[in-house]
């Protein structure tokens, strides 16, 4: 590892890997003679000698002067290109013994006492690429960075070095070398990645020196310095992990670690200068402290680093200390700002100005002439060329056939064929998209089904209103009883009044009542919308929908009676002639593919009779007949389309197609408008149904709370009556006084007798026994699977959903008071698709997918809002 101090910073270069002399000429020539012939070996003699000379040049040690380094770089590139041509022609591999007595030996660049000897082309290529990067780093280190030319040279060379190490890793050469058995760490993918980051760090450092020398703003200098630190940090991370952690000298690792800390601190320093100009003193202090802390930690771990680097670090630390003292004094005397914690600060911005230089162009061996006459399998190469020619013919002809079919489709559509013929015969069809929309509407019930859904809205609104009234009556009855006892016992009745305890519930019931009133208004809007738009939407109820479309009719008066002949001629051209040409095109394309599949000229190529070009010309001519048939088919189709156009013009005149097309388009627009309006109304109804189901569940919960409240109040009532009785009679009372108390208490409800049919369940039911009427609270159920509960309080002669199951609890029959038909079901079909969110009928409109504004706003705004 070489180092040098540039304008102010110490940088590193990589030493080349050393090798021992290897004779390529003899093993490679023996292989050519044995695998091909002695004649081929003699023909390749010059190329073999050139490769031997290139290898010998690489074996020589390089000189440190810049001109020698450039020549060394050129020699390495030339040898790398030669290896690219050798690899596919000569199987140089330890597990393949075709090339005998050929072994490459390379020493580790960082531990010279370690070496690897292996008969693998991948080891040779990896070593050459490594040395190419090493030479580029030496060129960069030799440049005079005190001048503009020198700093540009150094920066470019470091990026080229990074490119060489990146190519070594990304191309897979390093991995293949390791897989082949290479044992030195310096050519592993991990080492190549680390060296790439190191070279990028030094290239970015050159840019940093340039912006500092150019007096650029502190903010820009900070970004450049931060990126230098990031590259060094990445290199240090690689050095700290296996397999590199135990391979490099500690002083080398310390250098990279200290560099990372130095440029992080420098970024903090430059960033603080910009903060000072903006009078952001608090963050300036924090950034300076963070940078100085990083420097102090790195200096503790630095062992054996260059004196120039340590001087540079100490100078930076001194400058930061001076600025920190100044900033703290200014903050204490003037700004009095709170210094933020280090963890609260964001990351410093960075700006990367360098990247690895790609070697794709300089390593491209496609233009090299080495071994151009030595082809491993010339017949296969020629066959590949011929196959490419055949593929080109098939591709061109297939494009012509496809274009002809597309032209036919477009021309027929312009003439409204064959739709006009089908309309005349009664086979009318809608456009696919419109037909799918109509089918979806019809599956969901169509406009005719909207009335039943409106009735569902009405029924659900009525059920909610009845539940609300029931709940209010529960509270009112309890309040009346409490008032009765309060009047009877006077000051002895000390429990709180019902109105004070039920205020929150009453407020929520009032809110529900207001929501129901708004919902009723929205329902009216929906019903009016259905009524006003039903004439428009009624077309969607026609089945099939095509029956609503206009059709072409024969003329009332005919001058010559040749309508049938006109239609027959047009159908003849369409059905017989045009379709026949289309089928012929499909057959011709299949013939081309089948001919290519059976086309095998490899035996003729291996025979070696005549030139390849003559053979190709002869063989390719067998496709000429099919190409001619394709051309004839396309010409015939064009002539037939002209004939069909003339026949269609005559047909349009006789059957007045223009009026038919206008009427058809109007019908299409009407259907589309009807679908849109239906979707809008359907969406509004769905929102209403969901609102009522949600509100019903909320009212049911409130009703249950009221029942629980009343039960508790009844218990309290009995206890208070007993307490008052004891106080009135004293602790010792006679049986007569006890009877008198019983008479005085006779005005109270009989607590032991069962409740009348309309009595609330909590008055007589013990805790945990549900004896309340069915309408008092919905039974537990999945969300919205039952919009309101079955009415167990209905008269027996009108069971809401059929006779109860054996053993099912039934409320004793009673006659409800006038105007309170709570027990009756809202409507017979409440289990419809729009009430059951988990069992809806299939169809695109069962869940409203539309964007039309609905009559029902969201529940959270104008309707039920959970309290």
TAHU-V517947 format. One record per backbone hydrogen bond with DSSP energy under -0.5 kcal/mol. NH is the residue of the N-H (numbers start at 0). CO is the residue of the C=O. If there is no record, write none. Layout:
# TAHU-V517947
nh:NH co:CO
nh:NH co:CO
This chain:
# TAHU-V517947
nh:1 co:12
nh:3 co:10
nh:5 co:3
nh:5 co:8
nh:10 co:3
nh:12 co:1
nh:19 co:104
nh:23 co:21
nh:26 co:22
nh:27 co:23
nh:28 co:24
nh:29 co:25
nh:30 co:26
nh:31 co:27
nh:32 co:28
nh:33 co:29
nh:34 co:30
nh:35 co:31
nh:36 co:31
nh:40 co:36
nh:41 co:37
nh:42 co:38
nh:43 co:39
nh:44 co:41
nh:47 co:43
nh:48 co:44
nh:49 co:45
nh:50 co:46
nh:51 co:47
nh:52 co:48
nh:53 co:49
nh:54 co:50
nh:55 co:51
nh:56 co:52
nh:57 co:53
nh:58 co:54
nh:59 co:55
nh:59 co:56
nh:68 co:64
nh:69 co:65
nh:70 co:66
nh:71 co:67
nh:72 co:68
nh:73 co:69
nh:74 co:70
nh:75 co:71
nh:76 co:72
nh:77 co:73
nh:78 co:74
nh:79 co:75
nh:80 co:76
nh:81 co:77
nh:82 co:78
nh:83 co:79
nh:84 co:80
nh:85 co:81
nh:86 co:82
nh:87 co:83
nh:88 co:85
nh:89 co:85
nh:90 co:88
nh:91 co:89
nh:92 co:90
nh:92 co:95
nh:95 co:92
nh:98 co:90
nh:98 co:95
nh:99 co:97
nh:102 co:100
nh:103 co:117
nh:105 co:115
nh:106 co:17
nh:107 co:110
nh:107 co:113
nh:113 co:110
nh:115 co:105
nh:117 co:103
nh:117 co:115
nh:119 co:117
nh:120 co:91
nh:123 co:119
nh:124 co:120
nh:125 co:121
nh:126 co:122
nh:127 co:123
nh:128 co:124
nh:129 co:125
nh:130 co:126
nh:131 co:127
nh:132 co:128
nh:133 co:129
nh:134 co:130
nh:135 co:131
nh:136 co:132
nh:137 co:133
nh:138 co:134
nh:139 co:135
nh:140 co:136
nh:141 co:137
nh:142 co:138
nh:142 co:139
nh:144 co:142
nh:146 co:143
nh:150 co:146
nh:151 co:147
nh:152 co:148
nh:153 co:149
nh:154 co:150
nh:155 co:151
nh:156 co:152
nh:157 co:153
nh:158 co:154
nh:159 co:155
nh:160 co:156
nh:161 co:157
nh:162 co:158
nh:163 co:159
nh:164 co:160
nh:165 co:161
nh:166 co:162
nh:167 co:163
nh:168 co:164
nh:169 co:165
nh:170 co:166
nh:171 co:168
nh:173 co:167
nh:175 co:171
nh:176 co:172
nh:177 co:173
nh:178 co:174
nh:179 co:175
nh:180 co:176
nh:180 co:177
nh:181 co:176
nh:186 co:183
nh:187 co:184
nh:191 co:187
nh:192 co:188
nh:193 co:189
nh:194 co:190
nh:195 co:191
nh:196 co:192
nh:197 co:193
nh:198 co:194
nh:199 co:195
nh:200 co:196
nh:201 co:197
nh:202 co:198
nh:203 co:199
nh:204 co:200
nh:205 co:201
nh:206 co:202
nh:207 co:203
nh:208 co:204
nh:209 co:205
nh:210 co:206
nh:211 co:207
nh:212 co:208
nh:213 co:209
nh:214 co:211
nh:215 co:210
nh:220 co:216
nh:221 co:217
nh:222 co:218
nh:223 co:219
nh:224 co:220
nh:225 co:221
nh:226 co:222
nh:227 co:223
nh:228 co:224
nh:229 co:225
nh:230 co:226
nh:231 co:227
nh:232 co:228
nh:233 co:229
nh:234 co:230
nh:235 co:231
nh:236 co:232
nh:237 co:233
nh:238 co:234
nh:239 co:235
nh:240 co:237
nh:243 co:240
nh:244 co:240
nh:246 co:243
nh:247 co:243
nh:252 co:248
nh:253 co:249
nh:254 co:250
nh:255 co:251
nh:256 co:252
nh:257 co:253
nh:258 co:254
nh:259 co:255
nh:260 co:256
nh:261 co:257
nh:262 co:258
nh:263 co:259
nh:264 co:260
nh:265 co:261
nh:266 co:262
nh:267 co:263
nh:268 co:264
nh:269 co:265
nh:270 co:266
nh:271 co:267
nh:272 co:268
nh:273 co:269
nh:274 co:270
nh:275 co:271
nh:276 co:272
nh:277 co:273
nh:278 co:275
nh:279 co:274
nh:280 co:278
nh:283 co:279
nh:284 co:280
nh:285 co:281
nh:286 co:282
nh:287 co:283
nh:288 co:284
nh:289 co:285
nh:290 co:286
nh:291 co:287
nh:292 co:288
nh:293 co:289
nh:294 co:290
nh:295 co:291
nh:296 co:292
nh:297 co:293
nh:298 co:294
nh:299 co:295
nh:300 co:296
nh:301 co:297
nh:309 co:305
nh:310 co:306
nh:311 co:307
nh:312 co:308
nh:313 co:309
nh:314 co:310
nh:315 co:311
nh:316 co:312
nh:317 co:313
nh:318 co:314
nh:319 co:315
nh:320 co:316
nh:321 co:317
nh:322 co:318
nh:323 co:319
nh:324 co:320
nh:325 co:321
nh:326 co:322
nh:327 co:323
nh:328 co:324
nh:329 co:325
nh:330 co:326
nh:331 co:327
nh:332 co:328
nh:333 co:329
nh:334 co:329
nh:335 co:330
nh:343 co:340
nh:344 co:341
nh:350 co:222
nh:352 co:350
nh:356 co:158
nh:362 co:358
nh:363 co:360
nh:367 co:364
nh:371 co:368
nh:373 co:370
nh:374 co:372
nh:377 co:374
nh:380 co:376
nh:381 co:377
nh:382 co:378
nh:383 co:379
nh:384 co:380
nh:385 co:381
nh:386 co:382
nh:387 co:383
nh:388 co:384
nh:389 co:385
nh:390 co:386
nh:391 co:387
nh:392 co:388
nh:393 co:389
nh:394 co:390
nh:395 co:391
nh:396 co:392
nh:397 co:393
nh:398 co:394
nh:399 co:395
nh:400 co:396
nh:401 co:397
nh:402 co:398
nh:403 co:399
nh:404 co:400
nh:405 co:401
nh:406 co:402
nh:407 co:403
nh:408 co:404
nh:409 co:405
nh:410 co:406
nh:411 co:407
nh:412 co:408
nh:413 co:409
nh:414 co:410
nh:415 co:412
nh:416 co:411
nh:419 co:415
nh:421 co:417
nh:422 co:418
nh:423 co:419
nh:424 co:420
nh:425 co:422
nh:426 co:421
nh:427 co:425
nh:434 co:430
nh:435 co:431
nh:436 co:432
nh:437 co:433
nh:438 co:434
nh:439 co:435
nh:440 co:436
nh:441 co:437
nh:442 co:438
nh:443 co:439
nh:444 co:441
nh:445 co:440
nh:448 co:444
nh:448 co:445
nh:449 co:446
nh:452 co:448
nh:453 co:449
nh:454 co:450
nh:455 co:451
nh:456 co:452
nh:457 co:453
nh:458 co:454
nh:459 co:455
nh:460 co:456
nh:461 co:457
nh:462 co:458
nh:463 co:459
nh:464 co:460
nh:465 co:461
nh:466 co:462
nh:467 co:463
nh:468 co:464
nh:469 co:465
nh:470 co:466
nh:471 co:467
nh:472 co:468
nh:473 co:469
nh:474 co:470
nh:475 co:471
nh:476 co:472
nh:477 co:473
nh:478 co:474
nh:479 co:475
nh:480 co:476
nh:481 co:477
nh:482 co:478
nh:483 co:479
nh:484 co:480
nh:485 co:481
nh:486 co:482
nh:487 co:483
nh:488 co:484
nh:489 co:485
nh:491 co:488
nh:492 co:489
nh:493 co:491
nh:499 co:496
nh:500 co:496
nh:500 co:497
nh:501 co:497
nh:505 co:501
nh:506 co:502
nh:507 co:503
nh:508 co:504
nh:509 co:505
nh:510 co:506
nh:511 co:507
nh:512 co:508
nh:513 co:509
nh:514 co:510
nh:515 co:511
nh:516 co:512
nh:517 co:513
nh:518 co:514
nh:519 co:515
nh:520 co:516
nh:521 co:517
nh:522 co:518
nh:523 co:519
nh:524 co:520
nh:525 co:521
nh:526 co:522
nh:527 co:523
nh:528 co:524
nh:529 co:525
nh:530 co:526
nh:531 co:527
nh:532 co:528
nh:533 co:529
nh:536 co:532
nh:537 co:533
nh:538 co:535
nh:539 co:536
nh:540 co:537
nh:541 co:538
nh:546 co:543
nh:547 co:544
nh:548 co:545
nh:565 co:561
nh:566 co:562
nh:567 co:563
nh:568 co:564
nh:569 co:565
nh:570 co:566
nh:571 co:567
nh:572 co:568
nh:573 co:569
nh:574 co:570
nh:575 co:570
nh:575 co:571
nh:576 co:571
nh:577 co:572
nh:578 co:573
nh:579 co:575
nh:580 co:576
nh:581 co:577
nh:582 co:578
nh:583 co:579
nh:584 co:580
nh:585 co:581
nh:586 co:582
nh:587 co:583
nh:588 co:584
nh:589 co:585
nh:590 co:586
nh:591 co:587
nh:592 co:588
nh:593 co:589
nh:594 co:590
nh:595 co:591
nh:596 co:592
nh:597 co:593
nh:598 co:594
nh:598 co:595
nh:599 co:597
nh:604 co:600
nh:605 co:601
nh:606 co:602
nh:607 co:603
nh:607 co:604
nh:608 co:603
nh:609 co:607
nh:614 co:610
nh:615 co:611
nh:616 co:612
nh:617 co:613
nh:618 co:614
nh:619 co:615
nh:620 co:616
nh:621 co:618
nh:622 co:619
nh:623 co:620
nh:626 co:622
nh:627 co:623
nh:628 co:624
nh:629 co:625
nh:630 co:626
nh:631 co:627
nh:632 co:628
nh:633 co:629
nh:634 co:630
nh:635 co:631
nh:636 co:632
nh:637 co:633
nh:638 co:634
nh:639 co:635
nh:640 co:636
nh:641 co:637
nh:642 co:638
nh:643 co:639
nh:644 co:640
nh:645 co:641
nh:646 co:642
nh:647 co:643
nh:648 co:644
nh:649 co:645
nh:650 co:646
nh:651 co:647
nh:652 co:648
nh:653 co:649
nh:654 co:650
nh:655 co:652
nh:656 co:651
nh:659 co:655
nh:660 co:656
nh:661 co:657
nh:662 co:658
nh:663 co:659
nh:664 co:660
nh:665 co:661
nh:666 co:662
nh:667 co:663
nh:668 co:664
nh:669 co:665
nh:670 co:666
nh:671 co:667
nh:672 co:668
nh:673 co:669
nh:674 co:670
nh:675 co:671
nh:676 co:672
nh:677 co:673
nh:678 co:674
nh:679 co:675
nh:680 co:676
nh:681 co:677
nh:682 co:678
nh:683 co:679
nh:684 co:680
nh:685 co:681
nh:686 co:682
nh:687 co:683
nh:688 co:684
nh:689 co:685
nh:690 co:686
nh:691 co:687
nh:692 co:688
nh:693 co:689
nh:694 co:690
nh:695 co:691
nh:696 co:692
nh:697 co:693
nh:698 co:694
nh:699 co:695
nh:700 co:696
nh:701 co:697
nh:702 co:698
nh:703 co:699
nh:704 co:700
nh:705 co:701
nh:706 co:702
nh:707 co:703
nh:708 co:704
nh:709 co:705
nh:710 co:706
nh:711 co:707
nh:712 co:708
nh:713 co:709
nh:714 co:710
nh:715 co:711
nh:716 co:712
nh:717 co:713
nh:718 co:714
nh:719 co:715
nh:720 co:716
nh:721 co:717
nh:722 co:718
nh:723 co:719
nh:724 co:720
nh:725 co:721
nh:726 co:722
nh:727 co:723
nh:728 co:724
nh:729 co:725
nh:732 co:730
nh:737 co:733
nh:738 co:734
nh:739 co:735
nh:740 co:736
nh:741 co:737
nh:742 co:738
nh:743 co:739
nh:744 co:740
nh:745 co:742
nh:746 co:743
nh:747 co:744
nh:750 co:748
nh:758 co:755
nh:762 co:759
nh:763 co:759
nh:763 co:760
nh:764 co:760
nh:768 co:765
nh:769 co:767
nh:770 co:768
nh:775 co:772
nh:776 co:773
nh:784 co:781
nh:791 co:789
nh:793 co:790
nh:797 co:794
nh:798 co:795
nh:800 co:801
nh:801 co:798
nh:807 co:804
nh:810 co:791
nh:815 co:813
nh:819 co:816
nh:821 co:819
nh:823 co:820
nh:829 co:826
nh:831 co:828
nh:834 co:831
nh:835 co:831
nh:836 co:834
nh:838 co:835
nh:845 co:842
nh:847 co:845
nh:856 co:854
nh:860 co:857
nh:861 co:857
nh:862 co:857
